[in-house]
């Protein structure tokens, strides 16, 4: 569900675009909210899943930066 924000942009997938900080649900403010969600037991498992997703997206950004430089 967190990747639904990709539908707002054209093209949907751009291999040279870093999603972290670009898409609304991948913004730094949203990531902070996901971190705050960790403190609420009923939201913790969802928050962990989203944070792991953000970490994998961040790894893509690092790999993209490393390849282009």
N, C-alpha and C positions, 0 to 999 in steps of 0.2 A: 504494500500500500504506500510505502514511503517514496516509491519511485513514480507515483502518479504525476508528480510535478514535472516529469520529463515531457509529458503531453502538452505542456504550455509552450514549448519551444520547437522551432524548426531549424535544423533537422532534429528528429527525436534522439538520434545517437550521433554524436560527433566524436570520433576517436581522438581528436586533438583538443578536447574541451574537458577541463577538470570540473566535475560536478560539485565538489566541496566549495561552498561560497558562491556558487552560481545559481543553483536551483533553490527555490524558497524552502523546501523541506530539508535541504542540505546546507542551509546557511549556518553561520556560527551561532546565531541566536537560537535557532532550532536545536542545534547540538547541545547548547547549554540547557535548554528545556528538557531534552532527553536525559541529561545528567541529573537534573533535579528530580525527574521521574523515578530515579533509582531509590530515592528516600521513601517512596510510597509503596508498601508491600504489594498492593493489588496491581500496580503498574510495573513492577520491577522486571518481570520476565519479558515484557514488551520492550521496555527501555534497554535491556541487555541486548535483545535482538537488533534493535535499531542502531545502537552504538556499535555493535559488531559490523553491521552493514556500512556505517560511516567509516569504520576503520578500513574495510576492504576498498571502499571508494577512495579513501586517502592513499592507500597503497597504489592504486591505479594512477593517481596524480603524481606520486613520487616516481613511479616507473616511467611515466610519460615525460616528466621533467628530465630524468636521467638519460633517456634515449635521445631527447632533443638537444641535450647539451653535451 
